């Protein structure tokens, strides 16, 4: 508002508003980045545990079949 009152050029006002919006958006993206990364990659340990459990069951089945 101060820039409008002080008769700054419209392009300068527009550039300032864009810079403020980009800064605010970048802050929000940086804040959500860990949340998104955890939701996408945080569950990998559960998948790995399931795979290991399946391998253990398969190994036990193979050893009991030979008996």
Order of alpha helices (4+ residues) and beta strands (2+ residues): alpha-alpha-alpha
